[in-house]
Amino acid sequence: MRTVVVAAGLVFEKGRVLVSRRKAGQHLEGLWELPGGKVEEGEDPRAALARELREELGVEATCGDVVDVTFHRYDDADKCVLLLFFEASLAPGSPPPRAVDVAEIAWFGPGDLDPAVFPPADVPVLDKIRRRLS
């Protein structure tokens, strides 16, 4: 079983966190997630996150400290995910986020962070996000 390293961003604005919905045809399609993606071999995870946010949401972002790390085994996809959650923010002058390579985007408040609508690997960080938003 292979392990994929993924960098995800916690982008906060006005008491909400930015989330994106996985496209149809993808593993875990239709679930909401913290935006980001796969870290390529030899790529710095922060650079990977900035690249993924640009490709998926059309934004320029700065990536800060690691907020959390989770590991999850997806037996149905024959892979493991090591997920690095970074504090991130939109860079000055960045366009607003839009759904470029995701099904849709949204800003979720603390009451919207239902674990049932997120991939299992994202669930452990949701309590930290709720505390941050409260």
Disulfide bonds with the S-S distance in Angstrom:
none
